[in-house]
Amino acid sequence: MAGLIQRTAQSIDDMWHSIWHESSRTEKIIIAIALLVTGLAIPVIPIVWIARFIAK
């Protein structure tokens, strides 16, 4: 079970890096606005932080 949680956290961390770190400034702004407008920023941001903590 711990391995599954670790792999899931690593996958979320990898996805976050591929979306956020490889995007231009304009793309980051569009992503941030879309998350805020849809209300997804509230659950997404803590999930990513927790996943990054577990992945490391």
C-alpha positions in Angstrom: 0.0 0.0 0.0 2.8 2.4 0.9 4.4 1.7 -2.6 1.1 2.6 -4.3 0.9 5.9 -2.4 4.5 6.7 -3.2 4.1 6.0 -6.9 0.9 8.0 -7.0 2.5 10.9 -5.3 5.5 10.7 -7.6 3.2 10.7 -10.6 1.3 13.8 -9.4 4.7 15.5 -8.8 5.9 14.6 -12.3 2.7 15.8 -13.8 2.9 19.1 -11.9 6.5 19.6 -13.1 5.6 18.8 -16.7 2.7 21.2 -16.7 4.0 24.0 -14.6 7.8 24.1 -15.1 7.7 23.6 -18.9 5.0 26.3 -19.5 5.6 29.8 -20.6 4.6 32.7 -18.4 1.4 33.2 -20.4 0.4 29.6 -20.1 1.0 29.7 -16.4 -1.3 32.7 -16.0 -4.0 31.0 -18.1 -3.7 27.8 -16.0 -3.9 29.8 -12.8 -6.9 31.8 -13.9 -8.7 28.6 -15.1 -8.1 26.9 -11.7 -9.4 29.9 -9.8 -12.4 30.4 -12.1 -13.5 26.8 -11.9 -12.8 26.6 -8.2 -10.2 23.8 -8.6 -7.4 25.8 -7.1 -8.8 25.0 -3.6 -8.4 21.2 -3.9 -5.6 21.0 -6.4 -3.0 23.1 -4.7 -3.0 21.2 -1.4 -3.1 17.9 -3.2 0.0 18.8 -5.2 1.8 20.1 -2.0 1.1 16.9 -0.2 2.1 14.7 -3.2 5.4 16.6 -3.5 6.0 16.1 0.2 5.3 12.3 -0.1 7.3 11.9 -3.3 10.4 13.3 -1.7 
